[in-house]
């Protein structure tokens, strides 16, 4: 029996990884998270260390990957309906945070400076949706 773990997914925050971990464990798959405590302590290092790694036993990796593929990773609205791209009408849209406008950039810099003295996260971020097919970025407003 092969008792080594294989990384099958990475997440920016541990809360996302915990949800998927629970789903896999419900199906009898042994799951291990790495770097989740580090990111819980300081979320700003998530990208630097490669996020929270979700690992499963090597002999269960294929089954776990099939379960991950069955989970819809695309965005839905408050009613559970898929969010379609306004450009190509694709359902492959995902929510992401951006620091492209001036207000969110200055909030990020301010929080970064404050983080030297007090552990604080950026308090303003701009959320947008992005289509995986045509790469269009859009708001729901």
Residue frames as a rotation matrix with the C-alpha (Angstrom) as fourth column:
UNK 1
0.578 0.816 0.000 0.00
0.816 -0.578 0.000 0.00
0.000 0.000 -1.000 0.00
UNK 2
-0.357 -0.691 0.628 1.35
0.690 -0.649 -0.322 3.42
0.630 0.318 0.708 -0.98
UNK 3
0.353 0.488 -0.798 1.15
0.924 -0.316 0.215 5.83
-0.148 -0.814 -0.562 1.98
UNK 4
-0.777 -0.609 -0.156 2.52
0.568 -0.786 0.243 8.94
-0.271 0.100 0.957 0.27
UNK 5
0.221 0.856 -0.467 0.40
0.460 -0.514 -0.724 12.02
-0.860 -0.055 -0.507 -0.22
UNK 6
-0.556 -0.285 0.781 -0.16
0.830 -0.242 0.502 13.76
0.046 0.927 0.372 -3.55
UNK 7
-0.598 0.332 -0.730 -1.19
-0.006 -0.912 -0.410 17.43
-0.802 -0.240 0.547 -3.90
UNK 8
-0.429 0.519 0.740 -4.35
0.892 0.374 0.254 17.59
-0.145 0.769 -0.623 -6.00
UNK 9
0.464 0.594 0.657 -5.45
0.651 -0.732 0.201 21.20
0.600 0.335 -0.726 -5.42
UNK 10
-0.706 -0.623 -0.337 -4.28
0.703 -0.558 -0.442 24.56
0.087 -0.549 0.831 -4.08
UNK 11
0.441 0.887 0.137 -6.41
0.797 -0.458 0.393 27.26
0.412 -0.064 -0.909 -2.48
UNK 12
-0.172 -0.489 0.855 -5.72
0.063 -0.872 -0.486 30.87
0.983 -0.030 0.180 -1.57
UNK 13
-0.233 0.175 0.957 -7.51
-0.906 -0.397 -0.148 30.60
0.354 -0.901 0.251 1.79
UNK 14
-0.975 -0.219 0.045 -7.87
-0.218 0.881 -0.420 27.71
0.052 -0.419 -0.906 4.21
UNK 15
-0.312 0.931 0.190 -11.66
-0.476 0.020 -0.879 28.11
-0.822 -0.365 0.437 4.41
UNK 16
0.304 0.366 -0.880 -11.96
-0.952 0.146 -0.268 27.06
0.030 0.919 0.393 0.76
UNK 17
-0.507 -0.611 -0.608 -9.71
-0.571 0.767 -0.294 24.07
0.646 0.198 -0.737 1.36
UNK 18
-0.869 0.206 0.450 -11.68
-0.335 0.425 -0.841 23.02
-0.364 -0.881 -0.301 4.46
UNK 19
0.144 0.974 -0.172 -14.92
-0.793 0.010 -0.609 22.89
-0.591 0.225 0.775 2.47
UNK 20
0.313 -0.102 -0.944 -13.39
-0.795 0.516 -0.319 20.64
0.519 0.851 0.081 -0.19
UNK 21
-0.779 -0.627 0.008 -11.67
-0.498 0.612 -0.614 18.57
0.381 -0.482 -0.789 2.51
UNK 22
-0.490 0.681 0.544 -15.03
-0.543 0.249 -0.802 17.90
-0.682 -0.689 0.248 4.15
UNK 23
0.472 0.682 -0.559 -16.55
-0.856 0.201 -0.477 16.86
-0.213 0.703 0.679 0.82
UNK 24
-0.030 -0.574 -0.818 -13.72
-0.664 0.623 -0.413 14.41
0.747 0.531 -0.400 0.10
UNK 25
-0.892 -0.306 0.332 -13.74
-0.446 0.490 -0.749 12.97
0.066 -0.816 -0.574 3.62
UNK 26
-0.041 0.961 0.272 -17.49
-0.781 0.139 -0.609 12.38
-0.624 -0.238 0.745 3.31
UNK 27
0.710 0.246 -0.660 -16.63
-0.662 0.552 -0.507 10.06
0.240 0.797 0.554 0.41
UNK 28
0.945 -0.276 0.175 -14.05
0.132 0.813 0.568 8.17
-0.299 -0.513 0.804 2.47
UNK 29
0.500 -0.814 0.296 -10.94
0.444 -0.052 -0.894 9.84
0.744 0.578 0.335 1.10
UNK 30
0.442 -0.449 -0.777 -8.15
0.822 -0.144 0.551 10.59
-0.360 -0.882 0.305 3.56
UNK 31
0.613 -0.119 0.781 -7.19
0.417 -0.791 -0.447 14.27
0.671 0.600 -0.435 3.23
UNK 32
0.114 -0.640 -0.760 -4.30
0.910 -0.240 0.338 16.32
-0.399 -0.730 0.555 4.59
UNK 33
0.905 0.129 0.406 -3.94
0.283 -0.893 -0.349 20.12
0.318 0.430 -0.845 4.37
UNK 34
0.010 -0.925 -0.380 -0.54
0.987 -0.053 0.154 21.77
-0.162 -0.377 0.912 4.42
UNK 35
-0.839 -0.478 0.261 0.33
0.490 -0.871 -0.020 25.43
0.237 0.111 0.965 5.03
UNK 36
0.112 0.958 0.263 -3.21
0.549 -0.280 0.787 26.16
0.828 0.056 -0.558 6.23
UNK 37
0.563 0.070 -0.823 -2.07
0.809 -0.249 0.532 27.30
-0.168 -0.966 -0.197 9.68
UNK 38
-0.550 -0.815 -0.179 0.59
0.715 -0.571 0.404 29.56
-0.432 0.094 0.897 8.20
UNK 39
-0.705 0.339 0.624 -1.94
0.374 -0.569 0.732 31.24
0.603 0.749 0.275 5.93
UNK 40
0.434 0.859 -0.271 -4.48
0.691 -0.125 0.712 31.53
0.578 -0.496 -0.648 8.78
UNK 41
0.169 -0.474 -0.864 -1.80
0.852 -0.372 0.370 33.38
-0.496 -0.798 0.341 10.76
UNK 42
-0.289 -0.310 -0.906 -0.88
-0.166 -0.916 0.366 35.75
-0.943 0.257 0.213 7.92
UNK 43
0.503 0.625 0.597 -3.09
0.433 0.416 -0.800 35.56
-0.748 0.661 -0.062 4.79
UNK 44
0.738 -0.230 -0.634 -0.82
-0.555 -0.742 -0.377 37.94
-0.383 0.630 -0.675 2.87
UNK 45
-0.342 -0.937 0.066 1.79
-0.749 0.315 0.583 35.18
-0.567 0.150 -0.810 2.44
UNK 46
0.408 0.604 0.685 -0.63
-0.121 0.779 -0.615 32.84
-0.905 0.168 0.391 0.64
UNK 47
0.976 -0.033 -0.215 0.66
-0.215 -0.001 -0.977 33.61
0.032 0.999 -0.008 -2.86
UNK 48
0.223 -0.974 0.044 4.28
-0.960 -0.227 -0.164 33.56
0.170 -0.006 -0.985 -1.70
UNK 49
-0.546 -0.458 0.702 4.10
-0.649 0.761 -0.008 30.01
-0.530 -0.460 -0.713 -0.34
UNK 50
-0.900 0.139 -0.414 1.76
-0.281 0.540 0.793 28.63
0.333 0.830 -0.447 -2.98
UNK 51
-0.054 0.983 0.173 -1.48
-0.809 -0.145 0.570 28.64
0.585 -0.109 0.804 -1.01
UNK 52
-0.011 0.186 0.982 -3.06
-0.782 0.611 -0.124 25.88
-0.624 -0.769 0.139 1.04
UNK 53
-0.606 -0.260 -0.751 -2.22
-0.708 0.607 0.361 22.49
0.362 0.751 -0.553 -0.45
UNK 54
0.412 0.764 0.497 -4.90
-0.840 0.529 -0.117 19.81
-0.352 -0.369 0.860 -0.39
UNK 55
-0.556 -0.710 -0.432 -3.25
-0.796 0.605 0.029 16.39
0.241 0.360 -0.901 -0.37
UNK 56
0.665 0.706 0.242 -4.70
-0.737 0.672 0.063 12.90
-0.118 -0.221 0.968 -0.58
UNK 57
0.079 -0.598 0.797 -3.16
-0.172 0.780 0.602 9.43
-0.982 -0.185 -0.041 -0.46
UNK 58
-0.630 -0.446 -0.636 -1.61
-0.662 -0.120 0.740 8.59
-0.406 0.887 -0.219 -3.81
UNK 59
-0.950 0.269 0.161 -3.82
0.310 0.876 0.369 5.53
-0.042 0.400 -0.915 -4.23
UNK 60
-0.038 0.980 -0.195 -6.94
0.828 -0.079 -0.555 7.72
-0.560 -0.182 -0.808 -3.76
UNK 61
-0.622 -0.327 -0.711 -5.79
0.038 -0.920 0.391 10.63
-0.782 0.217 0.585 -5.95
UNK 62
-0.963 0.251 0.100 -7.67
0.113 0.038 0.993 9.62
0.245 0.967 -0.065 -9.10
UNK 63
-0.179 0.943 -0.280 -10.97
0.923 0.259 0.286 9.21
0.342 -0.207 -0.917 -7.22
UNK 64
-0.049 0.096 -0.994 -10.44
0.678 -0.727 -0.104 12.54
-0.733 -0.679 -0.030 -5.43
UNK 65
-0.872 -0.324 -0.366 -9.73
-0.039 -0.701 0.712 14.34
-0.488 0.635 0.599 -8.71
UNK 66
-0.701 0.692 0.173 -12.96
0.474 0.271 0.838 12.97
0.532 0.669 -0.518 -10.19
UNK 67
0.116 0.735 -0.669 -14.89
0.988 -0.156 -0.001 14.32
-0.105 -0.660 -0.744 -7.21
UNK 68
-0.374 -0.333 -0.866 -13.21
0.323 -0.922 0.215 17.72
-0.870 -0.199 0.452 -7.61
UNK 69
-0.999 -0.010 0.044 -14.18
0.045 -0.267 0.963 17.80
0.002 0.964 0.267 -11.29
UNK 70
-0.372 0.928 -0.026 -17.80
0.797 0.333 0.504 17.08
0.476 0.167 -0.864 -10.38
UNK 71
0.031 0.326 -0.945 -17.96
0.781 -0.597 -0.181 20.17
-0.623 -0.733 -0.274 -8.17
UNK 72
0.550 0.238 0.800 -19.08
0.742 -0.579 -0.338 23.25
0.383 0.780 -0.495 -10.11
UNK 73
-0.243 -0.752 -0.613 -16.31
0.907 -0.399 0.131 25.81
-0.343 -0.524 0.780 -9.71
UNK 74
-0.661 0.000 0.750 -18.07
0.495 -0.751 0.437 28.54
0.564 0.660 0.497 -11.64
UNK 75
-0.983 0.180 -0.036 -19.93
-0.102 -0.701 -0.706 31.48
-0.152 -0.691 0.707 -10.12
UNK 76
-0.315 0.949 0.035 -23.62
0.809 0.248 0.533 31.51
0.497 0.197 -0.845 -9.30
UNK 77
-0.434 0.245 0.867 -25.87
-0.291 -0.949 0.122 34.36
0.853 -0.200 0.483 -8.17
UNK 78
-0.733 0.153 0.663 -27.83
-0.677 -0.071 -0.732 34.55
-0.065 -0.986 0.155 -4.90
UNK 79
0.335 0.938 0.088 -30.58
-0.892 0.346 -0.290 32.35
-0.302 0.018 0.953 -6.38
UNK 80
0.047 -0.413 0.910 -28.18
-0.094 0.905 0.415 29.60
-0.994 -0.105 0.004 -7.48
UNK 81
0.926 0.275 0.260 -28.41
0.239 0.107 -0.965 30.46
-0.293 0.956 0.033 -11.19
UNK 82
0.047 -0.962 0.269 -25.22
0.940 0.134 0.314 30.51
-0.338 0.238 0.911 -13.22
UNK 83
0.413 -0.040 -0.910 -23.74
-0.076 -0.997 0.010 33.89
-0.907 0.065 -0.415 -14.10
UNK 84
0.532 -0.137 0.836 -23.30
0.810 0.371 -0.455 34.26
-0.247 0.919 0.308 -17.84
UNK 85
-0.556 -0.790 -0.258 -20.69
0.578 -0.590 0.563 36.37
-0.597 0.164 0.785 -19.59
UNK 86
0.348 0.730 -0.588 -22.28
0.036 -0.637 -0.770 39.46
-0.937 0.246 -0.248 -21.20
UNK 87
-0.187 -0.526 -0.829 -19.91
-0.818 -0.385 0.429 39.16
-0.545 0.758 -0.358 -24.17
UNK 88
-0.691 -0.189 -0.697 -20.08
-0.620 0.650 0.439 35.48
0.370 0.736 -0.567 -25.20
UNK 89
0.310 0.932 0.189 -22.86
-0.865 0.194 0.463 34.16
0.394 -0.307 0.866 -22.90
UNK 90
-0.232 -0.490 -0.840 -20.54
-0.040 0.868 -0.495 31.49
0.972 -0.081 -0.221 -21.47
UNK 91
0.847 0.530 0.043 -21.29
-0.108 0.092 0.990 30.04
0.520 -0.843 0.135 -18.02
UNK 92
0.361 -0.808 -0.467 -17.57
0.867 0.474 -0.150 29.71
0.343 -0.351 0.872 -17.22
UNK 93
0.264 -0.217 0.940 -17.26
-0.156 -0.971 -0.180 32.83
0.952 -0.099 -0.290 -15.08
UNK 94
0.126 -0.293 -0.948 -15.38
0.908 0.420 -0.009 33.20
0.400 -0.859 0.319 -11.80
UNK 95
0.964 0.185 0.191 -15.28
0.067 -0.865 0.497 35.88
0.257 -0.466 -0.846 -9.13
UNK 96
0.083 -0.964 -0.254 -11.88
0.930 0.166 -0.327 37.38
0.357 -0.209 0.910 -8.37
UNK 97
0.714 0.040 -0.699 -10.44
0.437 -0.805 0.400 40.34
-0.547 -0.592 -0.592 -6.48
UNK 98
0.290 -0.608 0.739 -8.49
0.828 -0.228 -0.512 43.02
0.480 0.760 0.438 -8.24
UNK 99
0.251 -0.306 -0.918 -6.32
0.596 -0.699 0.396 45.97
-0.763 -0.646 0.007 -7.25
UNK 100
-0.254 -0.352 0.901 -6.50
0.965 -0.151 0.214 47.75
0.061 0.924 0.378 -10.61
UNK 101
0.505 0.458 0.732 -8.29
0.447 -0.864 0.232 50.97
0.738 0.210 -0.641 -9.64
UNK 102
-0.265 -0.707 0.656 -6.72
-0.139 -0.645 -0.752 53.75
0.954 -0.290 0.073 -7.56
UNK 103
0.308 0.472 0.826 -8.90
-0.861 -0.232 0.454 53.34
0.406 -0.850 0.335 -4.49
UNK 104
0.997 0.073 -0.034 -8.12
-0.054 0.922 0.384 49.64
0.060 -0.381 0.923 -4.03
UNK 105
0.314 -0.949 -0.014 -4.42
0.480 0.171 -0.861 50.24
0.819 0.264 0.509 -4.80
UNK 106
-0.270 -0.416 0.868 -4.09
-0.466 -0.733 -0.496 52.90
0.843 -0.538 0.004 -2.08
UNK 107
0.636 0.537 0.554 -6.06
-0.757 0.295 0.584 50.74
0.150 -0.791 0.594 0.37
UNK 108
0.869 -0.374 -0.324 -3.67
0.328 0.926 -0.188 47.87
0.370 0.057 0.927 -0.37
UNK 109
-0.080 -0.952 0.297 -0.56
0.275 -0.307 -0.911 50.04
0.958 0.009 0.286 0.15
UNK 110
-0.010 0.164 0.986 -2.01
-0.784 -0.613 0.094 51.55
0.621 -0.773 0.135 3.34
UNK 111
0.892 0.393 0.222 -2.80
-0.448 0.711 0.542 48.07
0.055 -0.583 0.810 4.72
UNK 112
0.602 -0.748 -0.280 0.65
0.473 0.616 -0.629 46.84
0.643 0.246 0.725 3.72
UNK 113
-0.303 -0.698 0.649 2.30
-0.169 -0.631 -0.757 49.67
0.938 -0.339 0.074 5.67
UNK 114
0.231 0.481 0.846 -0.01
-0.922 -0.170 0.348 49.12
0.311 -0.860 0.404 8.66
UNK 115
0.897 0.119 -0.425 0.81
-0.070 0.989 0.130 45.41
0.436 -0.087 0.896 8.53
UNK 116
-0.124 -0.991 -0.048 4.31
0.100 0.036 -0.994 46.31
0.987 -0.128 0.095 9.72
UNK 117
-0.740 -0.135 0.658 2.83
-0.553 -0.434 -0.711 47.41
0.382 -0.891 0.246 13.05
UNK 118
-0.262 0.760 0.595 -0.51
-0.616 0.343 -0.709 45.61
-0.743 -0.552 0.379 13.30
UNK 119
-0.896 -0.002 0.444 -1.73
0.277 0.779 0.563 42.51
-0.346 0.628 -0.697 11.47
UNK 120
-0.032 0.892 -0.451 -4.39
-0.262 -0.443 -0.857 43.94
-0.965 0.091 0.248 9.14
UNK 121
-0.322 0.036 0.946 -5.83
0.810 0.528 0.256 42.92
-0.491 0.848 -0.199 5.79
UNK 122
-0.988 0.048 0.150 -6.69
0.053 -0.793 0.607 45.32
0.148 0.607 0.780 2.98
UNK 123
-0.569 0.807 -0.161 -10.09
0.263 -0.007 -0.965 46.76
-0.779 -0.591 -0.208 3.82
UNK 124
0.398 0.703 -0.589 -11.15
-0.497 -0.375 -0.783 47.63
-0.771 0.604 0.200 0.28
UNK 125
-0.756 -0.551 0.354 -10.92
0.047 0.493 0.869 45.40
-0.653 0.673 -0.347 -2.75
UNK 126
-0.145 0.664 -0.733 -12.73
-0.939 -0.327 -0.111 45.49
-0.313 0.672 0.671 -6.05
UNK 127
-0.407 0.095 0.908 -14.53
0.059 0.995 -0.078 42.28
-0.912 0.022 -0.411 -7.02
UNK 128
-0.098 0.345 -0.933 -15.20
-0.964 -0.266 0.003 41.42
-0.248 0.900 0.359 -10.64
UNK 129
0.552 0.264 0.791 -16.14
-0.024 0.953 -0.302 38.41
-0.833 0.147 0.533 -12.69
UNK 130
-0.287 -0.674 -0.681 -13.97
-0.836 -0.171 0.521 37.04
-0.467 0.719 -0.514 -15.46
UNK 131
0.819 0.566 -0.098 -15.01
-0.513 0.644 -0.568 34.75
-0.258 0.515 0.817 -18.30
UNK 132
0.075 -0.815 0.574 -12.65
-0.112 0.565 0.817 31.83
-0.991 -0.126 -0.049 -18.89
UNK 133
0.353 0.126 0.927 -13.62
0.794 0.484 -0.368 31.57
-0.495 0.866 0.071 -22.55
UNK 134
0.536 -0.064 0.842 -13.28
0.656 -0.596 -0.463 35.14
0.531 0.801 -0.277 -23.87
UNK 135
-0.397 -0.783 -0.479 -11.39
0.898 -0.224 -0.379 36.68
0.190 -0.580 0.792 -20.88
UNK 136
-0.094 0.462 0.882 -13.98
0.111 -0.876 0.470 39.48
0.989 0.142 0.031 -20.50
UNK 137
-0.820 -0.107 -0.562 -14.02
0.569 -0.050 -0.821 41.16
0.059 -0.993 0.102 -17.08
UNK 138
-0.336 0.787 0.517 -17.38
0.008 -0.547 0.837 42.47
0.942 0.285 0.177 -15.89
UNK 139
-0.941 0.205 0.269 -19.50
-0.305 -0.175 -0.936 43.56
-0.145 -0.963 0.227 -12.91
UNK 140
-0.608 0.792 0.056 -23.03
0.792 0.600 0.109 42.42
0.053 0.111 -0.992 -12.18
UNK 141
-0.438 0.432 -0.788 -24.26
0.285 -0.765 -0.578 45.98
-0.852 -0.478 0.212 -11.60
